[in-house]
Amino acid sequence: MRVLVFGSLNADHVYLVDHFLQPGETLSSEDLQFFPGGKGLNQAIALKKSGADVSMAGCVGKDSEALLLGALKETGVDISLVRVSEAPSGHAIIQNTKDGENNILLFGGTNQMIDEAYADEVLTHFQTGDVLILQNEISALPYIMEKAHEKGMDIVLNPSPADEKILKLPLHLVDILILNEVEGEALTGISKDQPESILTSLHETYPQAKIILTLGERGAMCAQGVQTLSCPAFPAKVVDTTAAGDTFTGYFITEIMAEKAVEEALKTASMAASLAVSRKGASVSVPFRDEVEEALKKIIDQGGF
């Protein structure tokens, strides 16, 4: 079984600020750092670090080719399917506060140059039973989902960012839906302060899918069949939350592919995310498998879980 992440590759420009900019405000940044990012790249690296055999597909500009493909190659992700363009890469402008909160402004760039011909070319390398992981940062998503479903691939969707395009996707084809409470509100119209109601609504609408709702410091919940499971978040000193959700996604899918129980998958993914938020950067903050296992063992030895 192989994993294909068909998603975004972004150069992240990360600014450390005292507070998020307000309309009309000018603010001096206390620091600026550049990191490889994009939800696709982050999740591919999380999958690889968690032990999966993963390939990346997407489009990157020559302006950021060395930074982005270098990060994937260094981690061991297969980059043979990535297309390189003369157009500018996607990038993100990220504001980080000292409390570890962030907001993100995206420029699609080459991420919006994915077309049907390229999607067909990529999917010829995969077969029934392989896993496709998607987000909402590239073009041609409906086509990719339909063609992957025809091939018998299992489809995982992280519907982020949650905009109007999400509701136009063939969500009935999704096997695993991983989203946070903000994205849940966008899909259901139910307030993000009512996560149980969001989970119930999504499960009723998409009964064929495993629904995972991540709740930040409140942990995560999963609806599967008649079961509703939950896992609290592990304590962490929050430095940067940028790739927490991507880390969770990568580790959760790897555990499910290894036929681990959902409870175990939630626990491992939550620990991985807690380690990620304690570090700066996006993909560079994703922990390796041995770090996650060591942290879990320490919690267990101390009487937790």
Secondary structure, DSSP 8 states (H G I E B T S, - for coil): --EEEE---EEEEEEEESS---TT-----SEEEEEEE-HHHHHHHHHHHTT--EEEE-EEETTTHHHHHHHHHHHT-B-TT-EEESS--EEEEEEEETTS-EEEEEE-GGGGG--HHHHHHHHTT--TT-EEEE-SSSS-HHHHHHHHHHHT-EEEE---S-STTGGGS-GGG-SEEEEEHHHHHHHH---TT-HHHHHHHHHHH-TTSEEEEE-GGG-EEEEETTEEEEE-------S--TTHHHHHHHHHHHHHHTT--HHHHHHHHHHHHHHHTTSSSSGGG---HHHHHHHHHHHHHTT--
